[in-house]
Amino acid sequence: MPREIELFGFFMPTLLPMFLLAFGLQWLLDSVLARLGFYAHVWHPSLFRFSLFVCLFGAMGLFLY
Amino acid sequence: MNAKSLLRYVLTAAIFTIAVLVAITLWRHYMYSPWTRDGRIRADAISLAPDVSGIVVEVPVQENQLVHKGDVLFHIDAERYRIALAQANAAVDARKADYDLKRREAARRAVLSGVVVSSESQESSASSASAAAALYQEAQAARDTAALNLQRTEVLAPVDGYVTNLDVHPGDYATAGRALLAVIDSHSFRINGYFEETKLPRLHVGDAVSIHLMSGGPTLHGHVESLARGITDRDNPSGPRLLADVNPTFNWVRLAQRVPVRIAFDQIPDGVVLASGMTCTVIVKPHD
């Protein structure tokens, strides 16, 4: 997978769109988890959400590098 | 504390730990794995200057044309050099005649007794025969130079490659030593990868390399050939009175210097067009 992609004539690191993708995925996952009432089993929901996002983004980034 | 509230803590702590580990791994990969997006395709560009001066009469090649070693790139008017060769040949003949005469004379006098010819005369004729021999050799050398000059009126391609920057046309006056075109050696394509010094410890000669051209196309493969052992120290120019001109810096912020690493292509696939100066991303696979 290329480490930088071209968008409208300029090159940017693939991490950038990947970040946005992870953000969208996180948003989707978060709303599903919230609907299922999963956060009742979590001590600190914001910390959990943040960690989940880092895991998603990090896993995608590791796939790249 | 019941089992349910313990689960609440464990779940959060577990995902937090994983997140920290993933973040650290990603950071290490990004910072220290040997790759760079500052790779440049390089090739030997040979500047071709004629060895003799004269009017250019014919340029049988076109710009960007592929030429092979020994192909004629341009002709310089040979007439003057042909005449010079004829003149040099004539001089050789004249010197040879003179040498033959003096040699025979010296040989004749050498066998006569001291009564008929003085020993001084014998000596003088022997020495003038040697001088004539030397002049004869000089004329031969001058003829060889004239022949070489005549031969050099045809400027040949020194390598297989592409004619670039062709700025010579029939009628131009070519001056010896002044470059008129460049030939890009088609067998010399390689990459200069500019790697930050922090990435160098994990990069070794012989490591496999993947190459992504900025223009896209298939992934190319190569290997690390060598590392440059010197770049300019930018804090070392001397200022007035030969004192070092050291830049003041913030103490904490230090920029990693970049060191050129020479990467050889394993093989260039057909259809991939390379030009010296193109940009590529270079990813080294450490063999650990």
Contacts between the chains, C-beta under 8 A, distances in Angstrom:
chain1	res1	chain2	res2	distance
A	2	B	212	5.9
A	2	B	281	7.5
A	3	B	35	7.4
A	3	B	37	7.0
A	3	B	212	7.5
A	3	B	281	5.9
A	3	B	283	7.6
A	4	B	37	6.3
A	4	B	281	6.8
A	11	B	214	7.3
A	41	B	4	7.7
A	41	B	7	6.2
A	41	B	8	5.8
A	41	B	11	6.3
A	42	B	8	6.1
A	42	B	11	5.9
A	42	B	12	5.5
A	43	B	8	4.2
A	43	B	9	5.0
A	43	B	11	7.3
A	43	B	12	4.4
A	44	B	12	5.2
A	47	B	12	5.9
A	47	B	16	6.1
A	48	B	11	7.5
A	48	B	12	5.2
A	48	B	15	6.0
A	48	B	16	7.8
A	50	B	19	7.5
A	51	B	12	7.7
A	51	B	15	4.4
A	51	B	16	4.6
A	51	B	18	7.1
A	51	B	19	3.8
A	52	B	15	6.2
A	52	B	19	7.5
A	54	B	19	3.8
A	54	B	20	7.9
A	54	B	22	6.3
A	54	B	23	5.5
A	55	B	15	6.7
A	55	B	18	5.7
A	55	B	19	5.1
A	55	B	22	5.6
A	58	B	19	7.1
A	58	B	22	3.3
A	58	B	23	5.6
A	58	B	25	7.2
A	58	B	26	4.8
A	59	B	22	6.4
A	61	B	26	4.6
A	61	B	29	7.9
A	61	B	30	7.6
A	62	B	22	7.1
A	62	B	25	6.3
A	62	B	26	5.7
A	62	B	29	6.6
A	65	B	26	7.1
A	65	B	29	4.3
A	65	B	30	6.0
A	65	B	33	6.3
A	65	B	35	7.8
